[in-house]
Amino acid sequence: MPSFGNRSLEALETVDIRISKVLHEAIKHYDFSVLEGHRDEETQNKYVETGASKLKFPYSKHNKYPSLAVDIVPYPVDWENLHRFKELSKVIKDACEVVGVDTLSWGYDLWKWDMPHWELER
C-alpha cells in the first residue's frame, strides 16, 4: 500500500483538516505526493511572476493558514500524463465521499488547467 513520505507529511501539516482527511484516505488507494499546502507571501508572489499562479498574496487559498488548497501529483511524477491526473482525481473524489467532504474541487475541473491543484469551496 502506498504511503506518504516526509515531504508530503510536512505539507499536509499546513492544510485544513478536511483536506488532510481526504488525502489520508486517498493514499490508501493510489500513490501520489503532496507538493504544497500553505504558501507564504514570497513564494506566492514568485509563482505569480513565473506564471504558476494568477493570484498575488494574500488572495490564493494557499495563503490561508491552515491552507484551503493543496497541490498533489501522481507518483512517479509525469507532468504530461493527464490520464494519471484524471485517475488520481477519481480517487480523490471517492475519498471525499468516504470521509464526508463535499466541498473539495479540482483545479482542472474549475479552469481546465492546474492539474495538481485542489481547493475547498468553503
Buried (B, 14 or more C-beta within 10 A) or exposed (E): EEEBEEEBEEBBEBBBEBBBBBBBBBBEBBBBBBBBBBBEEEBBBBBBEEEEBEBBBEEBBBBBEBBBBBBBBBBEEEEEEEEBBEBBBEBBBBBBEEBEBEEBBBBBEEEEEBBBBBBBEE
